[in-house]
Amino acid sequence: MLIHAENLSVGYTQNKPVVQEIHFHIEEGKNYALTGGNGSGKTTLFKTLTGLLPKLQGTLTVQNKWSFSYVPQSKKLQLHFPLSVREVLSMPYKGFLPFSKGITESSWWEELISLSELLPLLPKQIAECSGGELQRVLIVRALLSKAKLVFLDEPMDALDHGARGNFQNILNLYKSRWNASLFFITHNLNYDWKDGFAEVFEIDQGKFYHLSKGEKPINCEHNDGSD
């Protein structure tokens, strides 16, 4: 078990939680999805699980937070620092400097760069990348870590149809290669992951539901393709 949460509350102010009564666990080698409306608290929960935010209340047991990686939404980032795509991919995971102690260009690096078609972008300044290019860089950077659990916050939104299909294949390869788990924030389950999920969760009006266990009716837009 990679993560176990029980009666967890998350948010930014102790007396005003964004989401309460969160209960779930994440196992190795499985796929999970978290859905909900805009501003419902999905990203807040992800930030808490990855250690970017402290929990407010409850139990949160994490096997090893350094075995996780996180793909944020490219549209929410403003990257104005003067670094190339290659430098961003090479940065160490626990800080920006020194680059010399970052990710080495191994056979896994070369395979990912080839599959993601990032080779022509390596010398490009990260601030000059389009939204789709930046999203591809962010996904590859997370996968270079060989982490056991990858959090992906609406990872396909900035990608066109061809790139979306390619990156689903890359994520499938990653999951098989490293026996990893993938945890998606998504508004459309088929859009982000065509192979289904072990569990689907939803946040609605500050409450956390297990949709796949029938805790709340599943709307048509939450179809995971298993019908």
Backbone hydrogen bonds, N-H to C=O, Kabsch-Sander energy under -0.5 kcal/mol:
donor,donor_aa,acceptor,acceptor_aa,energy
2,L,26,I,-2.9
3,I,26,I,-1.3
4,H,61,T,-2.3
5,A,24,F,-3.0
6,E,59,T,-2.3
8,L,22,I,-2.3
9,S,57,Q,-2.1
10,V,19,V,-2.4
13,T,16,K,-0.5
16,K,13,T,-2.1
18,V,10,V,-2.6
19,V,10,V,-1.7
20,Q,206,G,-2.5
22,I,8,L,-2.2
24,F,5,A,-1.7
26,I,3,I,-2.4
30,K,27,E,-0.9
32,Y,182,L,-2.9
33,A,199,E,-1.7
34,L,184,F,-2.8
35,T,201,F,-2.4
37,G,203,I,-0.6
40,S,37,G,-1.8
45,L,41,G,-2.2
46,F,42,K,-2.1
47,K,43,T,-2.7
48,T,44,T,-1.7
49,L,45,L,-2.6
50,T,46,F,-2.1
51,G,48,T,-1.0
52,L,47,K,-2.1
53,L,47,K,-1.6
56,L,9,S,-2.5
57,Q,9,S,-1.2
59,T,6,E,-2.7
61,T,4,H,-3.1
62,V,60,L,-0.6
63,Q,2,L,-2.7
67,S,64,N,-2.4
68,F,65,K,-1.2
69,S,149,L,-2.1
71,V,151,F,-3.1
76,K,73,Q,-1.3
77,L,74,S,-1.5
80,H,78,Q,-0.9
83,L,81,F,-2.0
85,V,121,L,-0.5
85,V,124,K,-2.2
86,R,122,L,-2.4
88,V,84,S,-2.2
89,L,85,V,-2.4
90,S,86,R,-1.3
91,M,87,E,-0.8
91,M,88,V,-0.7
95,G,92,P,-0.8
101,K,98,P,-1.5
102,G,99,F,-2.2
103,I,90,S,-1.9
106,S,104,T,-1.8
110,E,106,S,-2.3
111,E,107,S,-2.2
112,L,108,W,-2.6
113,I,109,W,-2.8
114,S,110,E,-2.0
115,L,111,E,-2.7
116,S,112,L,-2.5
117,E,114,S,-0.9
118,L,113,I,-2.1
119,L,113,I,-0.7
121,L,118,L,-1.5
122,L,118,L,-0.9
122,L,119,L,-1.1
124,K,121,L,-1.7
126,I,83,L,-3.1
128,E,125,Q,-1.6
129,C,126,I,-1.2
134,L,130,S,-2.7
135,Q,131,G,-2.1
136,R,132,G,-1.9
137,V,133,E,-2.0
138,L,134,L,-2.5
139,I,135,Q,-2.2
140,V,136,R,-2.3
141,R,137,V,-2.7
142,A,138,L,-1.8
143,L,139,I,-2.0
144,L,140,V,-1.9
145,S,141,R,-0.5
145,S,142,A,-0.8
146,K,143,L,-1.4
147,A,142,A,-0.6
148,K,67,S,-1.7
149,L,67,S,-1.5
150,V,181,S,-2.4
151,F,69,S,-2.9
151,F,149,L,-0.5
152,L,183,F,-2.9
153,D,71,V,-2.8
154,E,152,L,-1.0
154,E,185,I,-2.0
157,D,154,E,-1.0
159,L,156,M,-1.5
164,R,160,D,-2.6
165,G,161,H,-2.0
166,N,162,G,-2.0
167,F,163,A,-2.6
168,Q,164,R,-1.8
169,N,165,G,-1.7
170,I,166,N,-2.0
171,L,167,F,-2.5
172,N,168,Q,-2.0
173,L,169,N,-2.3
174,Y,170,I,-2.6
175,K,171,L,-2.6
176,S,172,N,-2.2
177,R,173,L,-3.0
178,W,174,Y,-2.4
179,N,175,K,-0.7
180,A,175,K,-1.1
181,S,148,K,-2.8
182,L,30,K,-1.4
183,F,150,V,-2.7
184,F,32,Y,-2.7
184,F,182,L,-0.5
185,I,152,L,-2.8
186,T,34,L,-2.2
186,T,184,F,-0.5
189,L,221,E,-0.6
190,N,223,N,-0.6
192,D,188,N,-1.5
193,W,189,L,-2.1
196,G,193,W,-0.7
198,A,31,N,-2.7
199,E,31,N,-1.0
201,F,33,A,-3.2
202,E,209,Y,-2.2
203,I,35,T,-2.1
204,D,202,E,-0.5
204,D,207,K,-2.3
207,K,204,D,-1.6
208,F,20,Q,-0.6
209,Y,202,E,-2.9
211,L,200,V,-1.5
211,L,209,Y,-0.9
212,S,200,V,-1.4
213,K,210,H,-1.0
214,G,211,L,-1.9
215,E,210,H,-2.1
219,N,217,P,-0.6
222,H,219,N,-1.8
223,N,220,C,-1.4
